[in-house]
Amino acid sequence: MGTNTARIEMVTSVTSPDDFLTAAFEAPCRSLVLPCDLDALADELGAPDAPDFVWTKIAGIDDPAFGPLTSMGFRIAVEEITYERPGDAAASAPSNGHDFTVHKLTPTSTAQASAIADEVGGLAARNMTTSRFHQDPLVPDDIAAEIKKRWAMNFFIGGRGEEMYVASAADDRVVGFNQVLVRPDCKVIDLICTADDHRRRGVARAIVAAMFEPGIKTRVGSQANNEAADEFYKSLDFEPVGRALCLHWHKGARI
């Protein structure tokens, strides 16, 4: 009696699971690191079980992958600028006339942090309305807000960030926060937010200046079309050091 042996193919995904976004979208989301096998990527995105959302970053439209990616349905969400402040930059002068106070949190200060976690999350959801997700017309505003809320609140469960500088008003209401990643060679502003009614009152400057340490570089990413952020960071001795395009792909979308 003859025996038929089926050939078993091991299919390796080009993209990687993004558990954080999957939870926020409540649908499968993945990320893509380039360079990659673009033919394999096209097969993966064309499969019936393709994820609902994929994101990636490239250096710019001159990147060889840009054309093939756009033909697959990837679209530019935002252009990003990376800024860096050298560790030997002059100390930032303190602002006067504050109607708020700034204090530093770490993931180990859980008793103090838990009391304001919901406030920080709510502030991020209400006030961070210009993110790449808010600018993507295929991402509902409530999901874009939920992403920022979860991002900020991850700090309080030890999920993201090593420091947070929080500004509190006289009534103890949280009016700003700066969530910080601490890396071996630098500190990174991961997420920063100021309450709408406290903009242009020195909050952002105070919560950024509070993180500076002599001899340690500071980095931050911002959107290229955000002229106010460009002016703000340059006023604190940050300089542009890189650019990138963030691309989004949505299942079934060709816009």
MOWO-V581007 format. One record per run of one state. SS is the DSSP state (H for helix, E for strand, C for the rest). FROM is the first residue (numbers start at 0). TO is the last residue. Records with the same first field share a line. If there is no record, write none. Layout:
SS->FROM-TO ; FROM-TO
//
This chain:
C->0-14 ; 17-17 ; 25-27 ; 32-36 ; 46-51 ; 58-63 ; 72-73 ; 85-98 ; 105-108 ; 114-115 ; 127-139 ; 157-161 ; 169-172 ; 182-184 ; 194-194 ; 198-201 ; 209-215 ; 223-225 ; 235-237 ; 250-254
E->15-16 ; 28-31 ; 52-57 ; 74-84 ; 99-104 ; 162-168 ; 173-181 ; 185-193 ; 216-222 ; 238-249
H->18-24 ; 37-45 ; 64-71 ; 109-113 ; 116-126 ; 140-156 ; 195-197 ; 202-208 ; 226-234
//
